[in-house]
């Protein structure tokens, strides 16, 4: 296997407690309100940076997937707050019901994504975006239509993932904006070798460099919302074969900082009781998924320290170090 040597203390199977982190802080908003209204309320805290033609990147899922984001929530958000927005996707890298554009469009109908335009961005070609400061790539291939948009709203179902360990905003963009034939192959494979020849740490770094290309492209006109609901250890790409959900629902988080929002979700998972987070933590650590976070920090993509703002209680600011020690009320209410 191809091996990489991560910076000491940044291995993807090693959780770094809040007290051991350094650097600046970003703002992460939090609500326990898992509903269409809750999504609209928290999205309003970060969507002010969007302008022009807006794309919404979310995972529309395999046919009949039980855990994908509720379509009525997304429909309400678009109809009330982002009336001209377009959902964007790319074709899958693996054979299945989203492998070709034709298959993908049938799956979109099956799953109810029919209330607004859905742009399969690589249906008619690809484009290259620069990767600044990466060690694996100097550019990444994305769906051509990504360049047609001025702003990106990253709406993520936070959950586990078979290869990534967890799927947050990083995975949503890194895999989800890379086109199905070239970009995803660049992330998963090395020329002359099969996809399983890449170490777990290298895979996280490749995926994150892909993410950086898209984040840099949109600059200040990108925001991130992670929904911590129906958190199977399986990704929505596994459809009806997804493992049963055993991790409790938490709420919705939003930020202008991709690292901060993914880190806060991970912290909320680790703050749960052992019996509640065992399966998800095992999935994250066994796949070295935490390398996503440390590599985003190394690439200068954000902060892993944050101010947690509880929008349910008059914007009460929770000291993140205290919150990480005891976030049980978040999961319990």
Backbone bond lengths (Angstrom), bond angles and torsions (degrees), N, CA, C in turn:
res aa  C-N    CA-C-N  psi(-1)  N-CA   C-N-CA  omega(-1)  CA-C   N-CA-C  phi
1 X - - - 1.462 - - 1.515 110.53 -
2 X 1.296 115.54 148.56 1.462 120.50 173.58 1.514 108.47 -72.78
3 X 1.303 117.95 129.64 1.462 121.21 -176.62 1.516 111.03 -115.21
4 X 1.299 116.56 147.41 1.447 122.10 173.85 1.512 108.79 -123.57
5 X 1.305 116.18 156.85 1.458 120.65 178.62 1.513 108.67 -113.76
6 X 1.334 117.95 99.68 1.457 119.36 -179.20 1.520 111.28 -69.87
7 X 1.301 116.08 159.56 1.454 121.32 174.90 1.525 109.37 -54.33
8 X 1.343 119.59 137.74 1.461 120.68 -178.73 1.528 111.96 -50.17
9 X 1.340 115.61 132.31 1.452 120.89 178.51 1.509 114.19 85.98
10 X 1.354 117.41 2.35 1.456 119.86 -177.21 1.516 112.57 -113.48
11 X 1.320 118.16 11.03 1.452 120.88 179.39 1.514 111.40 -55.45
12 X 1.319 115.99 142.91 1.455 120.58 -173.09 1.506 115.87 -70.61
13 X 1.336 118.08 -5.09 1.460 120.73 175.65 1.530 111.54 -104.17
14 X 1.332 116.07 12.48 1.469 120.96 -175.38 1.525 110.24 -119.38
15 X 1.330 116.85 114.02 1.463 121.96 177.66 1.527 109.75 -80.55
16 X 1.321 116.75 128.35 1.462 121.86 -179.64 1.526 109.05 -98.42
17 X 1.321 118.69 113.06 1.472 120.88 178.90 1.528 111.34 -59.58
18 X 1.313 115.71 154.85 1.458 120.51 -176.46 1.524 111.60 -56.83
19 X 1.318 117.29 -41.33 1.463 121.15 -175.97 1.522 112.51 -63.01
20 X 1.323 117.87 -20.37 1.460 121.35 -178.72 1.529 113.13 -92.86
21 X 1.323 117.14 -0.63 1.461 120.26 -179.33 1.523 110.61 -89.26
22 X 1.304 115.27 153.89 1.458 120.62 -179.72 1.521 109.67 -130.04
23 X 1.336 115.49 167.05 1.448 120.45 175.66 1.515 112.52 105.19
24 X 1.316 115.41 -168.35 1.451 121.39 -175.66 1.512 113.35 -74.65
25 X 1.336 114.84 177.61 1.461 121.80 178.79 1.526 109.72 -122.91
26 X 1.312 115.75 144.65 1.457 121.90 173.54 1.519 109.00 -115.35
27 X 1.311 117.47 171.37 1.457 122.15 178.44 1.521 109.92 -99.30
28 X 1.336 115.56 131.00 1.455 121.96 174.05 1.525 107.13 -124.21
29 X 1.317 117.13 126.21 1.462 122.48 177.71 1.523 109.69 -91.59
30 X 1.341 115.22 148.52 1.465 119.93 -176.73 1.520 110.90 -139.31
31 X 1.344 115.46 137.97 1.465 121.09 169.96 1.521 109.16 -138.54
32 X 1.329 115.09 146.38 1.455 121.03 174.47 1.520 111.74 -85.62
33 X 1.334 116.38 -8.50 1.459 123.24 -171.40 1.532 111.37 -78.40
34 X 1.323 114.62 92.42 1.460 120.50 178.45 1.521 109.10 -87.29
35 X 1.318 114.90 83.92 1.456 121.87 -178.19 1.525 107.86 -158.72
36 X 1.333 115.54 172.33 1.463 119.45 176.19 1.519 110.62 -59.17
37 X 1.333 116.40 -41.24 1.463 120.27 179.88 1.518 110.95 -66.41
38 X 1.330 117.08 -40.95 1.453 120.47 178.03 1.520 111.96 -61.10
39 X 1.329 115.86 -42.25 1.461 119.54 177.87 1.520 110.87 -63.15
40 X 1.328 117.43 -43.22 1.466 120.11 179.95 1.528 111.45 -64.01
41 X 1.329 116.81 -41.54 1.463 121.00 -177.98 1.521 111.52 -63.60
42 X 1.322 116.62 -44.38 1.465 117.84 -176.18 1.530 110.67 -78.81
43 X 1.323 116.90 -32.09 1.467 118.86 177.09 1.523 111.12 -62.27
44 X 1.328 116.39 -34.12 1.467 120.53 -179.59 1.523 111.98 -62.41
45 X 1.345 117.47 -23.69 1.467 120.41 -179.16 1.532 112.46 -72.96
46 X 1.336 117.35 -18.74 1.462 119.12 -175.42 1.527 113.56 -125.73
47 X 1.324 118.12 -13.43 1.462 120.70 -172.29 1.525 113.91 -78.14
48 X 1.329 117.78 -3.83 1.459 120.39 179.12 1.517 113.69 -64.09
49 X 1.332 117.57 -16.76 1.468 120.51 -179.71 1.525 111.75 -82.41
50 X 1.339 116.50 -9.07 1.460 119.62 -177.49 1.521 110.50 -80.00
51 X 1.325 116.24 139.99 1.452 121.17 177.60 1.519 109.61 -150.45
52 X 1.314 115.67 162.87 1.456 119.65 177.12 1.516 112.33 65.47
53 X 1.303 115.67 -141.81 1.464 122.60 -178.83 1.524 109.29 -82.47
54 X 1.343 116.81 117.75 1.466 122.30 -171.04 1.528 110.92 -104.31
55 X 1.324 116.18 130.96 1.461 123.16 172.13 1.526 108.97 -105.71
56 X 1.320 116.22 142.05 1.460 122.05 173.90 1.517 107.51 -112.84
57 X 1.323 117.06 112.16 1.471 120.50 179.04 1.524 108.87 -93.45
58 X 1.333 114.98 113.48 1.462 119.73 174.28 1.516 108.49 -140.66
59 X 1.338 115.81 166.62 1.461 121.62 -179.94 1.521 107.65 -92.95
60 X 1.341 115.99 110.94 1.466 120.00 -177.14 1.525 112.60 -81.71
61 X 1.337 118.40 -11.68 1.448 122.45 168.33 1.517 116.52 83.72
62 X 1.339 113.57 162.34 1.458 121.09 172.37 1.535 109.16 -77.64
63 X 1.342 118.55 164.98 1.462 120.66 -175.19 1.531 113.62 -53.43
64 X 1.316 115.11 129.21 1.469 123.55 174.57 1.528 113.43 62.32
65 X 1.322 117.31 21.68 1.461 119.90 177.95 1.521 110.81 -56.03
66 X 1.324 118.43 129.61 1.462 120.55 -172.73 1.516 115.54 -79.04
67 X 1.324 117.95 -13.12 1.465 119.81 -169.68 1.522 114.50 -115.71
68 X 1.327 118.60 -0.50 1.458 120.02 -177.78 1.528 110.50 -64.30
69 X 1.331 115.08 161.82 1.463 119.82 -177.90 1.533 110.43 -56.73
70 X 1.311 117.23 138.06 1.473 119.39 179.54 1.531 111.42 -60.58
71 X 1.301 116.60 125.81 1.454 120.43 -179.59 1.522 112.62 -60.13
72 X 1.350 120.05 -38.63 1.475 118.25 178.68 1.523 113.28 -60.42
73 X 1.333 118.10 -32.55 1.462 120.54 177.49 1.527 110.02 -63.35
74 X 1.326 114.95 -48.30 1.462 119.96 -176.44 1.530 109.81 -67.57
75 X 1.323 116.14 -39.72 1.464 119.60 178.45 1.527 110.97 -60.69
76 X 1.325 117.21 -43.34 1.460 121.35 179.06 1.525 110.90 -62.23
77 X 1.324 116.84 -43.23 1.465 121.25 179.37 1.525 110.56 -60.25
78 X 1.317 116.27 -46.17 1.461 119.70 -177.76 1.531 110.71 -68.57
79 X 1.318 117.70 -47.58 1.462 120.34 -175.88 1.520 112.92 -63.78
80 X 1.343 116.78 -37.50 1.463 119.56 -175.83 1.530 113.70 -91.10
81 X 1.322 117.22 -34.47 1.463 119.52 -168.44 1.524 115.04 -120.34
82 X 1.336 117.63 -28.57 1.462 120.83 -176.85 1.528 108.91 -132.05
83 X 1.335 116.62 61.93 1.468 120.17 -168.25 1.518 115.64 -63.76
84 X 1.308 117.73 -21.65 1.462 119.79 -178.61 1.526 112.88 -106.66
85 X 1.334 116.77 10.77 1.463 120.78 -176.30 1.529 111.31 -76.26
86 X 1.314 114.85 156.82 1.461 123.04 178.29 1.522 109.30 -123.88
87 X 1.323 117.66 131.50 1.463 120.94 171.26 1.524 108.06 -72.04
88 X 1.320 117.24 136.66 1.462 120.86 179.76 1.525 110.57 -123.26
89 X 1.316 114.92 144.41 1.457 123.12 179.29 1.523 108.53 -145.59
90 X 1.338 116.39 172.45 1.462 121.85 168.40 1.518 107.80 -132.66
91 X 1.310 116.03 161.30 1.456 120.34 178.80 1.522 110.75 -68.63
92 X 1.331 114.82 156.49 1.459 121.49 -176.80 1.530 111.17 -77.66
93 X 1.318 115.38 157.32 1.468 122.99 178.20 1.523 110.91 -83.89
94 X 1.317 115.75 -27.15 1.468 121.71 -176.43 1.527 109.81 -99.15
95 X 1.340 115.97 154.34 1.457 120.88 176.89 1.521 109.35 -66.69
96 X 1.327 117.05 136.57 1.455 120.89 -178.40 1.506 110.21 166.77
97 X 1.328 116.27 -154.11 1.457 120.40 -174.08 1.523 114.05 -89.12
98 X 1.338 117.64 8.70 1.463 120.85 173.61 1.520 111.01 -133.18
99 X 1.340 116.65 19.19 1.464 121.66 -175.25 1.520 112.08 -73.10
100 X 1.338 116.78 -43.72 1.452 120.57 176.10 1.526 109.35 -106.24
101 X 1.311 115.86 161.73 1.465 119.76 179.13 1.519 110.77 -60.84
102 X 1.316 117.37 -39.56 1.462 120.91 -179.62 1.530 110.82 -63.97
103 X 1.326 116.97 -46.58 1.468 120.74 177.00 1.521 110.60 -61.29
104 X 1.322 115.37 -41.77 1.457 121.06 -176.76 1.529 110.40 -62.50
105 X 1.314 117.00 -42.47 1.465 119.78 -179.09 1.531 111.25 -66.21
106 X 1.306 117.98 -35.28 1.463 120.22 176.22 1.529 110.67 -66.81
107 X 1.322 116.71 -38.31 1.463 120.40 178.20 1.523 111.06 -66.48
108 X 1.319 117.03 -38.15 1.463 120.47 176.49 1.525 110.59 -59.53
109 X 1.312 117.48 -41.36 1.466 120.97 177.50 1.528 110.56 -65.13
110 X 1.324 116.25 -45.00 1.467 120.95 -179.80 1.519 111.56 -57.72
111 X 1.341 116.07 -40.83 1.466 120.61 -175.48 1.529 113.36 -88.73
112 X 1.319 118.17 2.41 1.455 120.48 172.71 1.512 116.32 85.58
113 X 1.323 117.81 17.67 1.472 120.35 178.23 1.530 108.71 -88.78
114 X 1.326 115.03 63.94 1.463 121.43 -173.70 1.524 113.19 -121.04
115 X 1.323 117.61 5.06 1.466 121.50 -172.87 1.518 113.13 -94.93
116 X 1.335 117.16 -2.52 1.462 121.01 178.48 1.522 107.77 -156.73
117 X 1.327 118.29 168.10 1.464 119.51 177.17 1.521 111.53 -62.49
118 X 1.326 116.82 140.47 1.465 122.94 171.92 1.525 107.54 -123.84
119 X 1.308 115.75 118.45 1.460 122.64 -177.54 1.528 108.89 -99.57
120 X 1.325 117.29 111.49 1.465 120.87 171.26 1.526 105.66 -82.24
121 X 1.310 115.51 99.84 1.462 121.19 -161.68 1.520 114.85 -66.10
122 X 1.343 117.56 -22.89 1.461 119.51 179.96 1.524 112.42 -101.90
123 X 1.331 117.02 13.45 1.467 120.30 -178.69 1.524 112.03 -60.69
124 X 1.323 116.34 -31.56 1.462 119.81 -176.86 1.523 112.54 -125.25
125 X 1.331 115.82 27.71 1.452 117.68 173.38 1.510 114.57 131.13
126 X 1.308 115.39 -176.81 1.456 122.59 -174.60 1.526 110.57 -130.75
127 X 1.329 114.62 167.15 1.467 121.47 175.15 1.525 107.57 -143.02
128 X 1.318 116.06 157.45 1.463 120.66 179.87 1.526 109.88 -106.72
129 X 1.325 115.36 131.72 1.454 121.65 173.34 1.525 109.14 -112.36
130 X 1.344 118.33 142.10 1.465 119.53 179.24 1.520 112.08 -69.01
131 X 1.323 115.77 145.62 1.464 122.88 172.39 1.526 106.27 -109.92
132 X 1.326 116.51 112.80 1.462 121.16 -176.14 1.521 110.54 -92.31
133 X 1.316 115.90 123.40 1.460 120.49 174.53 1.509 115.59 80.03
134 X 1.320 118.33 10.78 1.455 120.62 -179.63 1.517 112.25 -79.33
135 X 1.322 116.69 162.07 1.465 120.17 176.00 1.529 111.96 -107.59
136 X 1.332 117.40 -11.35 1.464 120.68 179.63 1.527 111.31 -106.37
137 X 1.315 117.28 -33.42 1.458 120.82 -174.53 1.529 111.27 -132.13
138 X 1.322 114.59 151.79 1.464 120.82 166.76 1.525 110.19 -106.50
139 X 1.344 116.50 -15.41 1.454 121.78 176.18 1.518 109.57 -155.39
140 X 1.330 115.56 160.29 1.460 121.48 -178.90 1.515 109.79 -132.69
141 X 1.329 115.62 139.85 1.458 122.09 179.75 1.530 109.83 -88.16
142 X 1.320 115.81 124.32 1.461 122.31 -179.09 1.529 109.33 -124.47
143 X 1.316 115.24 167.25 1.458 119.08 173.42 1.517 109.96 -59.67
144 X 1.318 117.25 131.12 1.466 122.90 -173.96 1.522 112.64 -53.71
145 X 1.331 116.30 -37.92 1.462 119.37 -173.70 1.523 113.21 -70.09
146 X 1.327 118.22 -12.63 1.463 119.78 177.37 1.525 110.39 -56.11
147 X 1.314 116.23 -33.16 1.463 121.02 -177.28 1.524 112.81 -74.75
148 X 1.328 116.68 -5.94 1.467 120.07 178.52 1.530 112.44 -81.80
149 X 1.337 117.39 -8.09 1.464 121.00 -173.08 1.520 111.19 -108.20
150 X 1.338 114.41 149.30 1.465 121.13 179.71 1.525 112.43 -93.07
151 X 1.345 116.58 -25.72 1.466 121.26 -174.71 1.526 109.00 -142.28
152 X 1.345 115.38 156.34 1.464 120.53 -179.97 1.521 110.45 -132.81
153 X 1.328 115.57 123.42 1.460 123.44 173.47 1.530 106.36 -101.56
154 X 1.324 116.49 111.72 1.465 121.72 -176.24 1.528 108.00 -94.12
155 X 1.312 116.48 105.23 1.464 122.90 -176.16 1.524 107.86 -110.01
156 X 1.317 116.27 110.02 1.458 121.86 -167.08 1.516 112.72 -119.14
157 X 1.317 115.98 132.99 1.459 121.15 166.26 1.519 107.16 -85.35
158 X 1.321 117.00 107.89 1.463 121.86 -178.98 1.525 108.96 -76.15
159 X 1.333 117.34 128.27 1.462 122.15 -176.61 1.525 108.91 -164.93
160 X 1.319 117.05 -174.22 1.449 120.60 174.46 1.517 111.13 -78.71
161 X 1.338 114.77 177.54 1.468 119.11 178.79 1.526 108.64 -157.04
162 X 1.332 115.87 138.51 1.463 120.38 -174.04 1.517 112.88 -62.16
163 X 1.331 118.56 -36.36 1.459 121.24 179.29 1.517 112.39 -105.30
164 X 1.335 117.30 -39.69 1.458 120.81 -175.82 1.516 114.66 -81.19
165 X 1.350 117.38 -10.28 1.453 120.23 -176.64 1.517 111.00 84.05
166 X 1.332 115.52 -53.10 1.462 120.70 172.45 1.522 108.25 -142.83
167 X 1.322 114.31 154.62 1.451 119.97 176.92 1.513 110.02 -116.37
168 X 1.321 116.45 104.34 1.449 122.40 175.06 1.516 109.28 -115.07
169 X 1.329 116.06 -153.58 1.459 119.83 179.70 1.525 111.89 -61.86
170 X 1.330 117.28 -35.56 1.459 121.33 -179.54 1.524 110.45 -59.62
171 X 1.323 116.68 -50.43 1.463 120.22 -179.64 1.521 111.02 -66.98
172 X 1.317 117.96 -39.57 1.454 122.41 -178.70 1.525 111.19 -55.50
173 X 1.330 116.42 -42.10 1.462 120.09 -179.95 1.524 111.88 -85.58
174 X 1.335 115.74 -47.57 1.459 120.11 -172.62 1.512 113.04 -59.06
175 X 1.333 116.49 -45.25 1.461 120.90 176.48 1.521 110.14 -88.70
176 X 1.321 117.29 -39.13 1.449 121.50 -170.16 1.507 116.08 -74.40
177 X 1.330 118.53 -21.05 1.471 120.44 176.78 1.520 111.69 -99.42
178 X 1.331 117.54 -21.47 1.461 120.58 174.52 1.528 108.43 -65.73
179 X 1.324 116.90 137.08 1.465 118.41 -177.17 1.524 110.82 -70.21
180 X 1.332 115.42 162.01 1.460 120.98 -169.82 1.509 115.75 -71.68
181 X 1.319 119.55 -18.47 1.456 120.02 -176.10 1.528 113.22 -109.83
182 X 1.334 117.00 -44.69 1.468 119.45 -175.43 1.528 110.98 -96.39
183 X 1.333 117.36 -57.27 1.462 120.77 -174.99 1.513 113.14 -61.25
184 X 1.321 116.74 -48.18 1.466 119.16 -179.50 1.531 110.99 -65.37
185 X 1.338 116.99 -34.30 1.463 119.53 175.85 1.526 111.15 -65.75
186 X 1.322 117.34 -37.91 1.459 121.07 177.50 1.529 110.98 -59.87
187 X 1.322 116.38 -38.96 1.466 120.97 -177.92 1.523 111.30 -73.59
188 X 1.324 116.60 -41.42 1.460 121.26 -171.02 1.525 114.63 -88.87
189 X 1.322 117.94 -20.55 1.459 119.62 -170.71 1.519 112.35 -131.83
190 X 1.328 114.88 161.67 1.457 123.22 169.74 1.523 106.00 -115.67
191 X 1.323 118.92 135.54 1.466 119.91 -179.19 1.524 111.85 -51.17
192 X 1.327 115.88 129.49 1.454 121.06 179.39 1.511 114.47 88.38
193 X 1.353 116.51 -3.83 1.460 119.78 179.69 1.527 108.68 -129.33
194 X 1.339 116.32 162.08 1.460 117.61 177.47 1.521 110.19 -85.90
195 X 1.353 116.51 172.03 1.449 119.54 -172.56 1.519 113.49 -65.58
196 X 1.326 117.14 -22.77 1.469 119.35 -177.68 1.520 111.75 -83.63
197 X 1.345 117.10 3.11 1.467 119.91 179.43 1.530 111.79 -81.45
198 X 1.320 117.48 -9.45 1.460 121.04 -177.78 1.519 109.71 -90.93
199 X 1.327 116.36 132.88 1.463 119.21 178.00 1.523 110.08 -67.39
200 X 1.327 115.42 160.19 1.461 120.43 -179.88 1.519 111.27 -59.29
201 X 1.323 116.87 -42.49 1.460 120.23 -179.03 1.528 110.87 -63.37
202 X 1.325 116.65 -42.22 1.460 120.01 -179.64 1.522 111.03 -66.03
203 X 1.324 117.38 -39.48 1.456 119.92 178.72 1.524 110.89 -59.14
204 X 1.354 116.94 -44.72 1.474 119.71 179.68 1.528 110.97 -61.79
205 X 1.323 116.06 -38.11 1.460 119.60 -179.43 1.525 111.55 -69.60
206 X 1.321 116.85 -41.90 1.459 120.43 177.72 1.531 110.84 -62.01
207 X 1.330 116.39 -45.73 1.457 120.21 179.43 1.525 111.00 -61.08
208 X 1.325 116.41 -41.15 1.458 120.64 -177.74 1.526 111.68 -70.40
209 X 1.315 118.00 -34.62 1.461 119.91 175.26 1.532 110.42 -65.35
210 X 1.327 116.51 -36.06 1.462 119.60 174.41 1.528 110.45 -61.73
211 X 1.323 116.06 -43.89 1.463 121.30 177.25 1.519 110.79 -58.22
212 X 1.324 116.26 -44.60 1.466 120.62 -176.99 1.527 111.39 -60.12
213 X 1.326 116.80 -35.99 1.462 119.36 179.11 1.527 110.72 -59.58
214 X 1.335 116.62 -43.65 1.466 120.34 -179.46 1.519 111.77 -73.04
215 X 1.330 117.69 -42.73 1.462 121.08 179.30 1.528 110.37 -60.53
216 X 1.323 116.94 -44.89 1.466 120.07 179.10 1.529 111.01 -64.52
217 X 1.312 116.58 -36.34 1.465 120.30 -179.01 1.522 111.18 -60.62
218 X 1.336 117.54 -42.19 1.461 120.25 -177.39 1.520 113.22 -86.87
219 X 1.321 117.65 -16.13 1.459 120.65 174.83 1.509 113.19 58.78
220 X 1.330 116.94 -120.85 1.457 121.51 -176.99 1.530 112.66 -82.16
221 X 1.312 117.40 -3.73 1.466 120.43 -173.31 1.527 110.97 -105.45
222 X 1.325 115.64 52.19 1.457 122.18 179.07 1.523 108.92 -146.58
223 X 1.329 116.34 140.68 1.468 120.73 177.71 1.516 109.18 -141.20
224 X 1.350 115.23 163.65 1.457 120.49 -169.07 1.531 110.71 -133.49
225 X 1.333 116.32 129.56 1.457 122.16 176.14 1.524 108.09 -129.90
226 X 1.332 117.22 124.01 1.465 123.16 179.33 1.522 109.86 -112.94
227 X 1.318 116.59 125.36 1.464 122.69 -179.78 1.531 108.81 -102.08
228 X 1.348 116.19 114.05 1.466 122.05 -178.67 1.531 109.35 -95.27
229 X 1.317 114.55 80.88 1.467 122.89 -175.56 1.529 108.37 -146.17
230 X 1.338 117.08 142.94 1.471 120.48 179.62 1.529 110.69 49.51
231 X 1.326 115.38 55.07 1.463 120.75 -174.34 1.523 111.19 -88.15
232 X 1.315 115.62 78.58 1.456 121.24 171.08 1.528 108.78 -67.77
233 X 1.327 117.01 161.73 1.466 119.33 171.43 1.528 109.76 -74.80
234 X 1.322 116.40 -9.41 1.459 122.31 -179.19 1.518 110.87 -97.39
235 X 1.333 115.52 149.11 1.460 121.30 174.94 1.527 109.77 -77.74
236 X 1.317 116.36 162.53 1.454 120.93 175.80 1.525 112.16 -66.45
237 X 1.339 117.17 -12.30 1.462 120.30 176.20 1.528 111.51 -72.56
238 X 1.344 117.90 -9.87 1.461 120.68 178.12 1.524 112.19 -91.58
239 X 1.322 117.11 -5.14 1.457 121.14 173.73 1.519 113.47 54.64
240 X 1.342 115.93 -133.93 1.472 121.02 -175.91 1.515 111.89 -70.55
241 X 1.335 118.13 -10.81 1.458 121.44 177.92 1.524 112.35 -86.59
242 X 1.312 117.67 1.79 1.468 121.46 -178.96 1.527 110.75 -59.99
243 X 1.316 116.11 144.76 1.467 121.20 177.32 1.527 110.08 -64.42
244 X 1.325 117.68 149.52 1.469 120.43 178.32 1.531 111.52 -58.16
245 X 1.325 115.69 146.77 1.464 121.06 178.22 1.524 109.78 -77.80
246 X 1.329 116.89 124.32 1.466 120.81 177.69 1.527 111.45 -125.32
247 X 1.337 117.40 -1.88 1.462 122.52 179.51 1.524 108.69 -96.97
248 X 1.336 118.53 131.94 1.473 119.59 -177.79 1.523 112.83 -65.67
249 X 1.331 115.83 149.00 1.455 121.32 173.16 1.524 109.77 -64.63
250 X 1.313 116.69 153.10 1.465 121.31 -177.81 1.522 112.19 -123.68
251 X 1.323 117.91 -58.64 1.458 120.80 -175.00 1.507 110.33 160.00
252 X 1.328 116.25 -157.20 1.458 122.65 -178.74 1.520 109.14 -126.25
253 X 1.332 116.60 136.84 1.453 122.65 178.57 1.519 109.66 -121.75
254 X 1.337 116.35 149.52 1.464 120.97 -179.15 1.519 110.07 -145.77
255 X 1.329 115.34 147.15 1.461 120.16 179.56 1.519 109.62 -162.56
256 X 1.323 115.54 164.72 1.456 121.96 168.68 1.522 110.76 -92.61
257 X 1.326 116.80 0.54 1.463 123.86 -177.37 1.520 108.09 -115.97
258 X 1.326 117.72 113.29 1.458 121.72 -176.17 1.520 112.32 -65.64
259 X 1.324 117.47 -39.10 1.461 119.23 178.67 1.518 110.70 -67.12
260 X 1.316 117.34 -44.89 1.463 120.67 -177.83 1.522 111.86 -60.19
261 X 1.348 117.44 -41.97 1.465 118.93 -176.60 1.525 110.90 -71.37
262 X 1.336 118.74 -39.41 1.464 119.90 176.93 1.522 110.99 -68.84
263 X 1.348 117.23 -39.78 1.464 120.76 178.85 1.519 110.78 -63.43
264 X 1.324 117.77 -42.65 1.468 120.69 179.81 1.522 110.90 -61.95
265 X 1.329 117.83 -39.50 1.464 120.24 176.85 1.520 111.14 -63.02
266 X 1.315 116.20 -43.75 1.468 119.74 177.72 1.524 110.21 -61.70
267 X 1.322 117.54 -42.23 1.458 120.62 179.25 1.522 111.08 -61.50
268 X 1.315 117.28 -39.72 1.466 121.08 178.22 1.523 111.24 -63.88
269 X 1.320 116.51 -38.21 1.468 119.97 177.38 1.526 109.98 -65.62
270 X 1.324 116.85 -47.24 1.467 120.08 -177.90 1.528 112.06 -67.67
271 X 1.326 117.54 -22.01 1.465 121.06 179.45 1.528 112.64 -78.39
272 X 1.327 117.36 -12.11 1.458 120.11 178.59 1.526 111.10 -70.45
273 X 1.316 115.46 166.53 1.460 120.27 173.99 1.527 109.74 -65.11
274 X 1.318 115.12 155.91 1.464 121.08 -179.27 1.528 112.11 -54.80
275 X 1.317 117.12 -44.01 1.466 119.46 -177.20 1.525 111.86 -69.15
276 X 1.314 117.65 -21.33 1.458 121.25 -179.64 1.529 112.96 -86.03
277 X 1.338 115.78 -35.01 1.471 117.34 -173.94 1.524 113.56 -109.03
278 X 1.315 117.67 1.54 1.469 120.50 -173.13 1.523 112.69 -53.01
279 X 1.328 116.94 -51.99 1.462 120.01 -174.36 1.527 112.06 -65.75
280 X 1.331 116.36 -42.46 1.458 119.39 -178.21 1.521 111.17 -70.11
281 X 1.330 117.45 -41.39 1.465 120.47 177.74 1.526 110.39 -63.36
282 X 1.322 116.18 -41.10 1.468 118.93 178.25 1.519 110.73 -61.31
283 X 1.329 116.51 -41.66 1.462 119.77 178.28 1.530 110.60 -63.56
284 X 1.321 117.26 -44.73 1.463 121.46 -178.83 1.522 111.10 -61.71
285 X 1.326 116.75 -50.09 1.458 120.28 -174.05 1.524 112.60 -74.14
286 X 1.320 117.89 -36.21 1.462 120.25 -179.29 1.525 111.60 -66.64
287 X 1.328 116.78 -25.57 1.470 121.04 177.58 1.521 112.14 -97.50
288 X 1.328 117.83 3.41 1.470 122.93 -178.38 1.525 111.03 59.96
289 X 1.342 116.01 35.76 1.451 120.73 -175.67 1.511 114.86 -65.63
290 X 1.330 117.99 -24.17 1.457 120.45 -177.85 1.534 112.53 -68.30
291 X 1.329 115.75 -12.20 1.465 119.13 175.67 1.526 110.63 -64.70
292 X 1.328 118.08 -24.33 1.458 119.84 174.74 1.530 110.65 -55.02
293 X 1.323 116.07 -42.96 1.463 121.17 -175.07 1.519 112.01 -71.02
294 X 1.322 116.50 -48.72 1.459 118.52 -177.34 1.520 111.99 -68.29
295 X 1.333 116.18 -31.22 1.463 118.01 179.00 1.529 111.25 -74.44
296 X 1.337 117.38 -35.94 1.464 118.45 173.49 1.518 110.23 -58.71
297 X 1.326 116.37 -39.83 1.469 119.06 179.48 1.527 110.87 -66.47
298 X 1.325 117.18 -42.59 1.462 120.44 179.06 1.523 111.77 -62.28
299 X 1.324 116.78 -33.10 1.456 121.08 -179.90 1.524 113.09 -83.77
300 X 1.330 116.65 1.27 1.455 120.45 177.94 1.517 113.68 72.47
301 X 1.325 116.95 31.43 1.462 121.04 -175.80 1.520 113.61 -89.85
302 X 1.330 118.05 -3.53 1.462 119.76 -179.80 1.508 111.62 160.66
303 X 1.326 114.83 -167.73 1.468 122.60 -177.84 1.522 110.79 -114.72
304 X 1.336 115.90 143.24 1.467 119.04 174.48 1.531 111.39 -97.12
305 X 1.330 116.46 6.05 1.460 122.40 170.21 1.526 107.34 -111.83
306 X 1.327 117.07 145.95 1.464 119.36 -171.17 1.520 111.29 -156.83
307 X 1.328 114.45 158.90 1.462 123.28 170.66 1.523 106.61 -97.45
308 X 1.320 116.34 122.65 1.457 120.60 -178.64 1.521 108.72 -95.28
309 X 1.335 116.54 116.15 1.454 122.54 -175.48 1.525 108.88 -106.89
310 X 1.324 115.91 115.45 1.463 123.24 -177.19 1.528 108.79 -87.12
311 X 1.332 117.59 102.01 1.457 119.75 -175.34 1.530 112.14 -78.06
312 X 1.317 117.93 -8.04 1.466 121.13 177.02 1.528 112.21 -78.87
313 X 1.331 116.11 -20.27 1.455 120.77 -175.86 1.525 110.17 -127.28
314 X 1.328 114.97 64.60 1.469 122.12 174.09 1.519 113.07 53.68
315 X 1.313 115.54 41.49 1.463 121.40 178.35 1.529 112.38 56.69
316 X 1.318 114.96 37.45 1.464 118.66 176.22 1.520 109.22 -60.35
317 X 1.315 115.27 131.59 1.457 119.53 179.83 1.518 109.04 -93.78
318 X 1.306 115.47 121.25 1.463 121.68 -178.42 1.516 108.06 -99.70
319 X 1.304 116.44 125.98 1.457 118.89 175.57 1.525 108.04 -60.97
320 X 1.331 115.88 121.64 1.459 119.22 -172.86 1.525 112.16 -59.57
321 X 1.342 116.93 -38.87 1.465 118.97 -179.80 1.529 110.23 -62.10
322 X 1.340 116.96 -39.66 1.462 120.01 177.54 1.521 110.56 -69.65
323 X 1.324 116.15 -40.09 1.456 119.97 -177.77 1.521 111.11 -62.54
324 X 1.310 116.26 -39.53 1.459 120.01 -178.45 1.520 110.78 -67.13
325 X 1.335 117.00 -30.45 1.470 118.99 178.62 1.521 111.90 -71.15
326 X 1.328 117.69 -31.09 1.460 119.14 -175.93 1.525 110.87 -152.82
327 X 1.305 116.12 84.98 1.447 120.80 177.32 1.531 111.09 -104.91
328 X 1.314 116.71 14.97 1.461 119.88 -179.81 1.524 112.93 -52.45
329 X 1.344 120.83 -39.60 1.457 118.81 -179.88 1.529 112.63 -59.65
330 X 1.348 117.25 -30.30 1.454 119.53 179.63 1.519 110.26 -63.04
331 X 1.313 116.53 -46.05 1.450 120.36 -176.54 1.532 111.50 -77.20
332 X 1.313 117.29 -23.40 1.459 120.45 -171.71 1.523 113.11 -86.77
333 X 1.337 117.55 -28.78 1.451 120.26 -173.88 1.521 112.35 -77.05
